Amino acid sequence: MGNIVIRNCSRPGQCPGDWGALVSTADDRVRYCSSCDRGVHLCETEAQLQEALAANQTVAMSVNEGGREKKGPDEDLWEMDDTYFDQ
């Protein structure tokens, strides 16, 4: 799936920051983080990201090697502003 970053975490200093280390759930797009006791929602489109952030969910996103978020399978880049992720 490529590089995945986790954002909007309620405990950034304790977050493993690794999608692969999170516990699988019945939903392939949601994994459980025992450090923050929250679901982490994989966002593959900008619409999914906006919906998850509006609900104050912790999110996981694919990024390219330069660290910028991808829009999805077509790999267009999202133009993201880190103010989305203010704690």
C-alpha positions in Angstrom: 0.0 0.0 0.0 3.0 2.3 0.1 4.0 4.8 2.8 1.1 5.6 5.2 1.1 8.5 7.7 -1.2 8.9 10.7 -2.6 12.3 11.5 -5.0 14.0 13.9 -3.8 11.6 16.7 -4.9 12.4 20.2 -1.6 11.1 21.6 1.1 11.9 19.0 4.0 11.2 21.3 2.7 7.7 22.1 1.4 6.8 18.6 3.2 4.0 16.9 2.6 5.9 13.6 2.6 2.6 11.8 -0.6 1.4 10.0 0.8 -2.1 9.9 1.2 -2.2 13.7 -2.4 -1.3 14.3 -5.0 -4.0 15.1 -7.2 -5.0 12.1 -11.0 -4.6 12.5 -14.0 -5.8 10.5 -13.7 -2.7 8.3 -10.6 -2.9 6.1 -10.3 0.9 6.2 -10.3 1.2 10.0 -7.7 -0.2 12.4 -7.6 0.1 16.2 -4.8 1.9 18.0 -4.4 0.6 21.6 -2.2 3.6 22.5 -5.0 6.1 22.1 -7.9 3.7 22.2 -9.3 5.0 18.9 -10.0 3.8 15.5 -7.7 5.0 12.8 -9.5 5.6 9.5 -7.7 5.1 6.2 -8.6 7.9 3.8 -8.0 7.2 0.1 -9.7 10.3 -1.3 -9.9 13.9 -0.3 -13.7 13.5 0.4 -13.0 10.7 2.8 -10.3 12.8 4.5 -12.7 15.8 4.9 -15.4 13.6 6.3 -13.1 12.0 8.8 -11.6 15.3 9.9 -15.0 16.8 10.3 -15.8 13.9 12.7 -12.5 14.5 14.5 -11.3 11.0 13.6 -7.7 9.9 13.6 -6.7 9.4 9.9 -4.2 7.4 7.9 -3.2 8.5 4.4 -0.9 7.2 1.7 2.0 9.5 0.9 4.6 9.6 -1.8 8.3 9.4 -1.1 8.5 13.1 -0.7 6.0 12.9 2.2 3.1 14.6 0.4 -0.3 13.0 0.6 -1.7 11.2 -2.4 -5.2 11.8 -3.7 -5.7 8.0 -4.3 -4.8 5.3 -6.7 -4.1 7.7 -9.5 -1.5 9.3 -7.3 -2.4 12.9 -7.8 -1.3 14.9 -4.8 -3.5 16.5 -2.3 -2.7 20.0 -1.5 -2.9 19.7 2.3 -2.5 22.4 4.9 -1.2 21.1 8.3 -3.7 23.3 10.1 -6.1 20.4 9.5 -4.0 18.5 12.0 -3.8 21.1 14.8 -4.1 19.4 18.2 
